[in-house]
Amino acid sequence: MLEVTGLRVSYGGIQAVRGITFHVNEGEMVALIGANGAGKSSTLRALARLLEPAGGSVRYRGKELVSLPPYQLVGEGIALVPEGRGVFPRMSCLENLRMGAYARNDKAEIERDLEHVLAACRTFAVP
């Protein structure tokens, strides 16, 4: 589903990511782990096209993404949501979740997805 091959990310002369290669299969959950400064955030920013990769290939469902602008990736189902930064701090959690579907037109499927997320949240709720 997602294939990353030889992805490189640089900030000027500093190489933050030096040729990472991995793949994620349909239905699989993968985590990037490593020390501070290991290149985790830089990798994710490059995948979401918020940083210009210095090299490598990123394919999602067989489509090369390295040359696409970020707004087109959203239509493909790829986005980066920064943790702990209050993306829309004056909106409720539910409003933030609905905002994530702004580019979709399938209202019934959106509601099913939202119920799936909320059910998962209830699973982890502390009594």
Stockholm file with secondary structure:
# STOCKHOLM 1.0

chainA/1-127         MLEVTGLRVSYGGIQAVRGITFHVNEGEMVALIGANGAGKSSTLRALARLLEPAGGSVRYRGKELVSLPPYQLVGEGIALVPEGRGVFPRMSCLENLRMGAYARNDKAEIERDLEHVLAACRTFAVP
#=GR chainA/1-127 SS CEEEEEEEEEETTEEEEEEEEEEECTTCCCCCCCCTTSSHHHHHHHHTTSSCCSEEEEEETTEECTTSCHHHHHHHTCCCCCTTSCSSTTSCHHHHHHHTTTTCCCHHHHHHHHHHHHHHHHHTCCC
#=GC SS_cons         CEEEEEEEEEETTEEEEEEEEEEECTTCCCCCCCCTTSSHHHHHHHHTTSSCCSEEEEEETTEECTTSCHHHHHHHTCCCCCTTSCSSTTSCHHHHHHHTTTTCCCHHHHHHHHHHHHHHHHHTCCC
//
